[in-house]
Amino acid sequence: MDNYRRSKVVKEEAEDHPLPFDGLPPDVLRMEVKGGSHISNIVGFALKQLQADGCDRVVFSGSDSGVAKTITCCEIVKRKLNNTLHQISRIKYGKVEEFWDPLSPELDQLKVTREIPMIHILLSKTPLDGTQPGYQAPDSRRIFANAETPESGHRLKSDRLKQKRVSLPSAGNSAVPTNRQLASSQTNPLG
């Protein structure tokens, strides 16, 4: 590419595409998240709109370097609203065309086409169709956090962390408890 200079870039933005959700009103709140967007500004505005009486749905859209930030914004909004929102996620690909002009007259202009990831996430206060691909029910992570694995009967890590913690001796005390003492102190609260 030493013999070429990039002349122009034509990028499909998320707002250039129709939303991939059926039955949305035309005035739905649409949040465009870009790589340089400030998460606090996006989340703050979306929360104000969702807490207002007239807004019950918001669509977050992002592409390329804004995909991870889009997901982060949605997760923060869901957590701030106590995991009461229904969610549908859609992943698509957009195109970026780069045109490269030759520095030498004997070379031809180049056109490079790349596909970039795009994500659209619909958050709704009202229930959505749970049969659609990409649907996530409100607070669905609690279903998995308290489950036992059927093949082993063991509880998940989140439940094990809730068990009583054993306090170790202070730095001045040289007596270090053995594994047997630690195990007995967990089962017997009197020591």
N, C-alpha and C positions, 0 to 999 in steps of 0.2 A: 504494500500500500504506500510505499515511498514515492511512487510516481502519480499518486492521486491525492486530491483534496476533496473533503466532503463539502458538497454544495448545499444540499437541503435534506431535511428529514420530514417525512409525512407520517404522522403517528395518529392512529385511531384512538381517540380518548373514550373513556367509559361513558361520558355523556352523549357521545355520538351514536350509541347503540340503544335500541329500545330495551326497556327492562324485561328480563326473562321471567316475569311473574304474571300469571293470568289474573284478571279481575281487579287490578289495582286502579284506584281513582287517579285521574290525570294530575291532581294537585297533591300527590303524595310527597312528603318531605324526602328529598334526595340529597345525601351527603357525599360529596366527592372527596375522597381522601387521596392525597398525593404524598410522595416521599418526603417532601419538605413541610408538610402540614403539621401544625402543633396539636398534639392529642388533646391537651386540656381545652383548647378552643372548640374543637369538634365535639368532644364529649359534653362540654358545658352547654353548647347550643342545642344539641340533640336532647339532652335531659330537660332543658327548659321547655322545648316544644312538646315532648312526650308527657310532661307533667301538666301541660295546659289542657283545657277541656276539648279543644277541637282536633287534636292530633292523636291518632292511635296507631299509626304505622310510620316507619322510617326505613329507607333503603340506604345502606352504606355501599359505596362502589369504589373500587380502587384497581389500579393496574400497575404492572411492573414492580417498581420499588415500593409502591404504596399498598401492596397486598397484605403484608404482615401488619402494617399499621392499621389497615381497615379491620382486620380480625381483632386486634388489640382494642380498638375503639368500641367494637360491638361487645366484647367481653366485659369491658369496664361499664358500659351502659347497662348491661344485663345485671351485673353485680350491684350497681347503685340502685337499681329498681327491685332488689331482693329476688332476683331470678324468676320474675313473673312474666317474662316476655316469651312469646312463641318465635321460632326462628326457622327460616328456610334459606339455604345457601346454594348459590349457583356459581360454577366456575366455567369460564369461557376463555377463548384466546382471541386476541386482537392482532393486527398487523402493523409493523413499522417498516416503512420503505425509506432507505437511505440512497441518495444519489451522489455518486462520486465523479467529479470532473477530472480528466487527465491533465497532468502537467506537461506532457509531451503531445504534440499534435498527431503523432502516428497512433496513439492509443484511443480507444473508444470509451464513452461514458459507461460507468457501471451502475447497476441498480441492485441493491441487496435488500431482500425481504426477510424479515424475522417475525416470528410469532412470539407475543408476550402474554403472560397470564393476566387474566382479569377475574375479579370476584365481585359478586353482588350478594349482599346479605340483607334480607328483609326481617325486621323486628316488628312484632305486632303485639298490642295489648289484647286484642281479640283473638280467639282460637283460629288457627289455620288448618288446612287440610293435612292431616297427619299421614296420609298415604303418599304424598309427594316426595320424590327423592330429595334428600338434603334437609328434611324436616327435623327439628330438635324441639322437644317439648320443654315447657318451663321447668327449671330445676331438675332436669333429667340426670345430672351428675350425681345427685343424692341416691338415685336408684342403684348405681354401681358402687358407691362409697360404702354402703352398709351391707353389701351382699357377701355371701360366703362362696368360695369357689366350690363347685359341686363335686369335683373329683377328689379334693383333698380335705375339705371341711375347714380349711384354715381361713381365718379372717384376713381382710386386706390390711395393708400397712396403716391406713388412716385409723382403723380401729385399734391396732396394736399400740399406736402412739398415745391413745387415750388411757392406757394402763398406768398404774401408779409408778412414778419414777423413784428410783433409789438414790438417796443422797450419799455421796462418797465422803470419806473423812476429810477434814480440812488439811491444809498444807502442814500445819504444826504437828499433826498426829501421824506417826509413821506406820500405824497399823493399817495395812491394806487388806480389804475383805477378799476372801476367796470366792470363786464362782459359786460354790455350794452356799456360802453365806448370802451372796447376792440373790440366788434363787429362792432361798428360804424366806428372805425378807420381802420378796414380792408376793409370796403366797400367804405369809403370816404377818398381818399388820402390826402385831405386838413385838416383832423382832425375833 
